[in-house]
């Protein structure tokens, strides 16, 4: 952040000198034109103001070093952002800087605290939309696709081996506000287990709809895998809590995207509630779809795209400026 703030300071100082120089020029021109037509003077001032606005718009992108703050390499939203960089003239010369979901959220929080511009790869549901005033940039080229679903996938044979767990996973479904409440609790300091237990206790009617027809078991082991995105941490721990209450010995295991799919397809893990389709996990789904059982959507209306704070005066990807 220190490096970024120095850079911003340099840009601000440069703009100040430019404005001072422009002001001096205007004063000199005003002295020369005192006896002339006042209409011409007004036109010149208007032209100067337009130039300043264009400069400010360009420096918005320059302040961000023409960088989109991303998450893990290989994530679908990162791939879509890289596609957007190729497809939009406004993103010519931009880069997608990969890191992790946590690092992206930290960078976003720091930028908002200082009211600095930032563009991140975003998705919803996510607690950041509960915590901050954010907006998606319009995507007229459709680089990020349409609305997505988060789906449940299990290994082949699970229905026969663990019919009660299969029933719960098949019936598990909730909405964005419910997921956001768990994510926000975790972000505010609760452990994933604590947040999940609180949600289950406070939403018993919903949980009953998931467990209908499922019987209790005595310590049957089951492993659920997930990628460490806030959405998947929340959903996996909530389902784990429900299964634990039925007597299952549940192991929720965080792993990489590709390994998550591979482990369920190969039968090394029992299931996941973390499949983003049709876009985010498209390549992995095509690779493993014949080796997993698709139980359908556990959440509808999910979305991915480029996200900025509301205080930024941009509404579309096309409003950004290419690198010089």
C-alpha positions as CSV (number, residue, x, y, z in Angstrom):
1,X,0.0,0.0,0.0
2,X,2.9,2.4,0.8
3,X,4.2,2.0,-2.7
4,X,0.7,2.6,-4.2
5,X,0.1,5.7,-2.1
6,X,3.5,7.2,-3.1
7,X,2.5,6.6,-6.7
8,X,-0.9,8.3,-6.1
9,X,0.9,11.2,-4.5
10,X,3.1,11.6,-7.5
11,X,0.1,11.6,-9.8
12,X,-1.8,14.1,-7.6
13,X,1.3,16.4,-7.5
14,X,1.6,16.1,-11.3
15,X,-2.0,17.0,-11.8
16,X,-1.6,20.0,-9.4
17,X,1.3,21.3,-11.4
18,X,-0.7,20.8,-14.6
19,X,-3.6,22.7,-13.3
20,X,-1.4,25.5,-12.0
21,X,0.2,25.8,-15.5
22,X,-3.2,25.7,-17.1
23,X,-4.4,28.4,-14.7
24,X,-1.5,30.7,-15.6
25,X,-2.1,30.2,-19.2
26,X,-5.7,31.1,-18.8
27,X,-4.8,34.3,-16.9
28,X,-2.4,35.3,-19.6
29,X,-5.0,34.7,-22.3
30,X,-7.5,36.6,-20.3
31,X,-5.2,39.6,-20.1
32,X,-4.7,39.5,-23.9
33,X,-8.4,39.1,-24.6
34,X,-9.6,41.8,-22.2
35,X,-10.5,44.1,-25.0
36,X,-11.7,41.3,-27.3
37,X,-14.9,39.3,-27.6
38,X,-16.0,37.8,-24.3
39,X,-17.7,34.9,-26.2
40,X,-14.3,33.6,-27.4
41,X,-13.0,33.7,-23.8
42,X,-15.9,31.6,-22.6
43,X,-15.3,29.0,-25.4
44,X,-11.7,28.7,-24.5
45,X,-12.5,28.1,-20.8
46,X,-15.0,25.5,-21.7
47,X,-12.5,23.7,-23.8
48,X,-10.0,23.7,-20.9
49,X,-12.6,22.2,-18.5
50,X,-13.3,19.4,-20.9
51,X,-9.6,18.6,-21.2
52,X,-9.3,18.4,-17.4
53,X,-12.2,16.0,-17.2
54,X,-10.7,13.7,-19.9
55,X,-7.3,13.8,-18.0
56,X,-9.0,12.9,-14.8
57,X,-10.8,9.9,-16.4
58,X,-7.6,8.6,-17.9
59,X,-5.8,8.9,-14.6
60,X,-8.5,6.8,-12.8
61,X,-7.1,3.8,-14.7
62,X,-3.6,5.0,-14.3
63,X,-4.0,5.2,-10.6
64,X,-4.8,1.5,-10.6
65,X,-1.7,0.8,-12.7
66,X,-4.0,-0.7,-15.3
67,X,-4.5,-3.7,-13.0
68,X,-7.5,-5.9,-12.2
69,X,-7.1,-7.5,-8.8
70,X,-8.0,-11.1,-9.2
71,X,-8.2,-14.4,-7.3
72,X,-6.7,-17.8,-7.8
73,X,-5.2,-18.6,-11.2
74,X,-7.5,-21.0,-13.1
75,X,-10.7,-19.7,-11.5
76,X,-13.4,-19.1,-14.1
77,X,-13.8,-15.4,-13.2
78,X,-10.1,-14.9,-13.7
79,X,-10.3,-16.5,-17.1
80,X,-13.3,-14.3,-18.0
81,X,-11.4,-11.2,-16.9
82,X,-8.5,-12.2,-19.1
83,X,-10.9,-12.6,-22.0
84,X,-12.3,-9.2,-21.2
85,X,-8.8,-7.7,-21.4
86,X,-8.5,-9.2,-24.9
87,X,-12.0,-8.1,-26.1
88,X,-12.3,-4.6,-24.8
89,X,-10.3,-1.7,-26.3
90,X,-10.7,0.1,-23.0
91,X,-8.7,-2.7,-21.3
92,X,-5.9,-2.6,-23.8
93,X,-2.6,-2.9,-21.9
94,X,-4.3,-4.0,-18.6
95,X,-3.3,-7.1,-16.6
96,X,-5.1,-9.4,-14.3
97,X,-3.1,-9.9,-11.1
98,X,-3.9,-13.2,-9.6
99,X,-3.7,-13.9,-5.9
100,X,-6.4,-15.5,-3.7
101,X,-10.0,-14.7,-2.7
102,X,-8.7,-13.6,0.7
103,X,-6.0,-11.3,-0.7
104,X,-8.5,-9.8,-3.2
105,X,-10.9,-9.0,-0.3
106,X,-8.1,-7.5,1.7
107,X,-7.0,-5.3,-1.2
108,X,-10.6,-4.2,-1.7
109,X,-11.1,-3.3,1.9
110,X,-7.9,-1.3,2.1
111,X,-8.8,0.6,-1.1
112,X,-12.3,1.4,0.2
113,X,-10.9,2.5,3.6
114,X,-8.8,5.1,1.7
115,X,-11.4,5.8,-1.0
116,X,-8.9,4.7,-3.7
117,X,-10.0,3.3,-7.1
118,X,-9.8,-0.5,-7.5
119,X,-11.3,-3.1,-9.9
120,X,-11.6,-6.6,-8.7
121,X,-12.8,-9.9,-10.1
122,X,-16.1,-10.3,-8.2
123,X,-18.8,-12.8,-7.7
124,X,-22.1,-12.9,-5.8
125,X,-23.2,-14.2,-3.4
126,X,-20.3,-12.8,-1.4
127,X,-20.1,-11.1,2.0
128,X,-18.4,-8.0,0.4
129,X,-21.7,-6.9,-1.0
130,X,-23.2,-6.9,2.5
131,X,-20.1,-5.1,4.0
132,X,-19.5,-2.5,1.2
133,X,-21.4,-0.4,-1.3
134,X,-20.2,-2.1,-4.6
135,X,-21.4,-2.4,-8.1
136,X,-20.7,-4.6,-11.1
137,X,-19.4,-2.9,-14.2
138,X,-21.7,-3.3,-17.2
139,X,-20.3,-5.9,-19.6
140,X,-21.8,-5.1,-23.1
141,X,-19.6,-7.7,-24.8
142,X,-20.8,-10.5,-22.5
143,X,-17.2,-11.6,-21.5
144,X,-18.5,-12.8,-18.1
145,X,-21.6,-14.6,-19.4
146,X,-25.0,-14.8,-17.9
147,X,-26.2,-15.6,-14.4
148,X,-24.7,-18.8,-12.9
149,X,-25.9,-21.6,-10.6
150,X,-23.9,-23.2,-7.8
151,X,-24.5,-26.9,-8.1
152,X,-24.0,-30.0,-6.0
153,X,-21.9,-32.8,-7.4
154,X,-21.3,-36.2,-5.7
155,X,-19.3,-39.3,-6.6
156,X,-20.8,-42.2,-8.4
157,X,-22.2,-44.8,-6.0
158,X,-22.9,-42.4,-3.1
159,X,-26.7,-43.0,-3.3
160,X,-26.1,-46.7,-2.7
161,X,-23.4,-46.3,-0.1
162,X,-24.8,-43.4,1.9
163,X,-28.5,-42.9,1.0
164,X,-29.2,-40.6,3.9
165,X,-26.3,-38.3,3.0
166,X,-27.3,-38.4,-0.6
167,X,-30.8,-37.3,0.4
168,X,-29.5,-34.3,2.3
169,X,-27.2,-33.2,-0.5
170,X,-29.9,-33.7,-3.1
171,X,-32.3,-31.5,-1.2
172,X,-29.9,-28.8,0.0
173,X,-30.9,-25.5,-1.5
174,X,-30.8,-21.9,-0.2
175,X,-30.8,-18.3,-1.4
176,X,-28.3,-15.5,-1.6
177,X,-29.4,-13.6,1.5
178,X,-29.1,-16.8,3.6
179,X,-25.6,-17.5,2.3
180,X,-24.6,-13.9,2.7
181,X,-25.6,-14.0,6.4
182,X,-23.2,-16.9,7.1
183,X,-20.4,-15.4,5.1
184,X,-20.7,-12.1,6.9
185,X,-20.6,-13.8,10.3
186,X,-17.4,-15.5,9.3
187,X,-15.9,-12.3,8.0
188,X,-16.8,-10.6,11.3
189,X,-14.9,-13.1,13.3
190,X,-16.9,-16.3,13.8
191,X,-15.3,-19.5,12.8
192,X,-17.0,-21.4,9.9
193,X,-18.2,-24.1,12.3
194,X,-19.7,-21.5,14.7
195,X,-21.4,-19.5,11.9
196,X,-22.8,-22.7,10.4
197,X,-24.1,-24.0,13.8
198,X,-25.8,-20.6,14.4
199,X,-27.4,-20.6,11.0
200,X,-28.7,-24.2,11.4
201,X,-30.1,-23.4,14.9
202,X,-31.9,-20.3,13.6
203,X,-33.3,-21.8,10.4
204,X,-34.7,-25.1,11.5
205,X,-37.6,-25.1,9.1
206,X,-35.2,-24.7,6.2
207,X,-32.9,-27.4,7.5
208,X,-36.0,-29.7,8.0
209,X,-36.7,-29.4,4.3
210,X,-33.1,-30.6,3.6
211,X,-33.3,-33.6,5.9
212,X,-36.8,-34.8,5.1
213,X,-36.6,-38.5,4.5
214,X,-33.1,-38.9,5.8
215,X,-32.5,-41.1,8.9
216,X,-29.8,-40.7,11.5
217,X,-26.6,-42.8,11.3
218,X,-23.9,-43.8,13.7
219,X,-20.6,-42.2,12.8
220,X,-20.6,-42.9,9.1
221,X,-17.6,-41.1,7.5
222,X,-18.1,-38.7,4.7
223,X,-15.8,-36.2,3.1
224,X,-16.9,-33.0,1.4
225,X,-14.4,-31.0,-0.7
226,X,-14.5,-27.3,-1.5
227,X,-12.4,-24.4,-2.8
228,X,-11.7,-21.7,-0.3
229,X,-14.0,-19.1,-1.6
230,X,-16.2,-17.4,0.9
231,X,-19.3,-18.9,-0.7
232,X,-18.0,-22.4,-0.6
233,X,-16.6,-22.1,3.0
234,X,-20.2,-21.1,4.0
235,X,-22.2,-23.7,2.1
236,X,-19.8,-26.6,2.8
237,X,-19.8,-25.9,6.6
238,X,-23.5,-25.5,6.8
239,X,-24.1,-28.8,5.0
240,X,-21.4,-30.4,7.2
241,X,-23.2,-29.2,10.3
242,X,-26.5,-30.7,9.1
243,X,-24.9,-34.0,8.3
244,X,-23.0,-34.0,11.6
245,X,-26.4,-33.5,13.4
246,X,-27.6,-36.7,11.7
247,X,-24.7,-38.7,13.1
248,X,-22.2,-38.5,10.2
249,X,-18.5,-38.0,10.8
250,X,-17.9,-35.2,8.3
251,X,-14.5,-34.0,7.0
252,X,-14.7,-30.8,5.1
253,X,-11.5,-30.5,3.0
254,X,-10.3,-27.3,1.3
255,X,-8.4,-27.9,-1.9
256,X,-7.7,-26.4,-5.3
257,X,-10.5,-26.1,-8.0
258,X,-9.1,-28.7,-10.3
259,X,-8.3,-31.2,-7.5
260,X,-11.8,-30.7,-6.1
261,X,-13.4,-31.9,-9.3
262,X,-10.8,-34.7,-9.8
263,X,-11.3,-36.0,-6.3
264,X,-15.1,-36.3,-6.6
265,X,-14.9,-37.8,-10.1
266,X,-12.3,-40.3,-8.9
267,X,-14.2,-41.3,-5.8
268,X,-11.6,-40.0,-3.4
269,X,-14.1,-37.5,-2.0
270,X,-17.8,-38.0,-1.6
271,X,-19.2,-34.7,-2.8
272,X,-19.1,-30.9,-3.2
273,X,-21.6,-28.1,-3.1
274,X,-19.3,-25.8,-5.0
275,X,-19.7,-26.3,-8.7
276,X,-20.2,-22.9,-10.4
277,X,-21.8,-23.4,-13.8
278,X,-22.1,-22.8,-16.7
279,X,-19.1,-20.5,-17.0
280,X,-16.8,-20.6,-13.9
281,X,-16.1,-24.3,-13.9
282,X,-17.0,-25.0,-17.5
283,X,-13.7,-26.6,-18.5
284,X,-13.6,-28.8,-15.4
285,X,-17.2,-29.8,-15.8
286,X,-16.6,-30.8,-19.4
287,X,-13.6,-32.9,-18.3
288,X,-15.3,-34.7,-15.4
289,X,-19.1,-34.6,-16.1
290,X,-19.3,-38.3,-17.1
291,X,-17.7,-39.3,-13.8
292,X,-19.8,-37.3,-11.3
293,X,-23.5,-37.2,-10.4
294,X,-25.1,-33.8,-10.9
295,X,-27.7,-33.2,-8.2
296,X,-28.7,-29.8,-9.5
297,X,-28.5,-26.2,-8.2
298,X,-28.2,-25.5,-4.5
299,X,-28.3,-21.7,-5.3
300,X,-29.5,-19.9,-8.3
301,X,-28.8,-16.4,-9.6
302,X,-25.1,-16.3,-8.9
303,X,-23.0,-13.8,-10.9
304,X,-19.4,-13.0,-11.8
305,X,-17.9,-9.9,-13.3
306,X,-15.7,-6.9,-12.6
307,X,-16.6,-5.1,-9.4
308,X,-15.8,-1.5,-8.2
309,X,-16.8,0.6,-5.2
310,X,-19.9,2.8,-5.7
311,X,-17.9,6.0,-5.3
312,X,-16.0,5.3,-8.5
313,X,-17.6,7.3,-11.4
314,X,-17.6,4.4,-13.8
315,X,-20.5,2.2,-14.8
316,X,-19.2,0.1,-17.6
317,X,-16.0,-1.7,-18.6
318,X,-16.0,0.6,-21.6
319,X,-15.6,3.6,-19.2
320,X,-12.1,2.5,-18.2
321,X,-9.1,3.8,-20.1
322,X,-6.5,1.8,-22.0
323,X,-2.8,2.0,-21.0
324,X,-0.9,4.6,-23.0
